[in-house]
Amino acid sequence: MTSLLITNANVVNEGKIQELDVLVQDGRIAKVGADLSAEAADRVLDASGLHLLPGMIDDQVHFREPGLTHKGEIATESAAAVAGGITSYFEMPNVNPLTINRAALEDKFERASQKSLANYSFYLGASNDNLDEIKNLDPKAACGIKVFMGASTGNMLVDKPEILEGIFANAPTIVVTHCEDTPMIQANEEKYREQYGDDVPMSCHPLIRSEEACYKSSSFAVSLAKRFGTRLHILHLTTEKELSLLQAGDLAQKQITAEACVHHLFFSEEDYETKGALIKCNPAVKKASDRAALLNAVRDDLIDVVATDHAPHTWEEKQNSYFKAPSGLPLVQHALITMLEHYHSGQFTLEKIVQKVSHNVADLFQISERGYIREGYWADLVLVDLNRPTVVDEQKLYYKCGWSPFSGYIFKSSIQATLVNGEMAFENGEVNPNIRGKRIAFNR
């Protein structure tokens, strides 16, 4: 493994921006200092004018392997991730077979060890009949336990109150939830089907997957967590109303935390007219006022983490009518520069962005030696140019599905280089397909 000296970088880390040099040796950050020009290295990279960030850690992706690899797979989607500055990811259990037992979990780790360009961990999924698997889970063996408290893709809805109580009472590690109330959604679907037949307008999606359906489920999750003392992380909040369930403040003091996703911070219901099924996702993109509230909540530390919920489907699948078009969109390749748009608009500081996409994820999930630019930590780093635009060109996408909801958009920033464990995973617009990420370790 070669050594690398990055000089003159504007390092964004732990609430500060400082012009520093960073020496990378043997996959780790060996030194961070104001002038390391005398240090020997196999390569020197002058980062003048660029910003060096800890790599983004995405706590929610669907890479579709095994069983759904016509949509995406670990190799293709992790390539897109490193092209977007994401150096580590946590992947979801609604694949085929479902990741609801230790054998399926370890199968995914084995696949990733052979194929993943980024670092990886996987959730153990909850079902109505795998409570013993959850109870016996080694807390270090998975990033967390995923509970679908509302129907989504895959057959993983946990809808029995006594099972949910058992999960929340016995979970040996953090529980993450998808919160939507299925009976309410089904009633809304029937209401709009009666009005429109099968050709329901995509703009009705946030009315079907409504604010009320989200709040009923997320408030139930919060009540269970408080009752049993469970460490709860609510994924992809979409409504202003749900923010009333959360407390602002220091992450270390929280039992209940929440995530927002980049697309819910970027799109609103006004975009269904032009984007249609391309922004159909669960939970739904909602009102502009919800988006504004979510942005404020991220800034004010009511929401702790920003992730993607990257969920690719084929272009052909997305061309279907409302009930047949699947929910989910590919996002990892542009997630970080999407966040940087909010820096350019004055919504977030760079320090706040790094806190939400790197530091807090590492702290919340107790990740070992990642998420910060610290001596001794793994060198998961991303160099960004805030003044070099990125045009979203479908010919330059690494997703297997080959499309993006941002196609044609011009972002103000660009990813210049991504290092994973000290190796150059992406540079000069090209992914290095030969590197491999590592299994993420946890301090639990």
ABEGO torsion letter per residue (X at the ends): XBBBBBBGBBBBBGGBBBBBBBBBBGGBBABBBABAAABBBABBBBABGBBBBBBBBBABBBAGOBGAAAABBAAAAAAAAAAAGBABBBBBABBOBBBABAAAAAAAAAAAAAABABBBBBBBBBBAAAAAAAAABBAAABAEBBBBABBBBEBABBABAAAAAAAAAABABBBBBBBBBAAAAAAAAAAAAAAAEABBBAAAAAAABBAAAAAAAAAAAAAAAAAAGBBBBBBGBABAAAAAABBBEBAAABABBBBBBAAAAABBAAAAAAAEAAABBOBBBBBAAAAAAAAAAAAAGABABBBAGBBBBBAAAAABBAAABBBEBBAAAAAAAAAAAAAAAGABBAAAAAAAAAAAAAAAAGBBGBGBBBBGBBBBBBBBBAABBBBBBAAABABAAGBBAABGBBBABBBABBBBGGBBABBGGBBBAABBBBBBBBBX
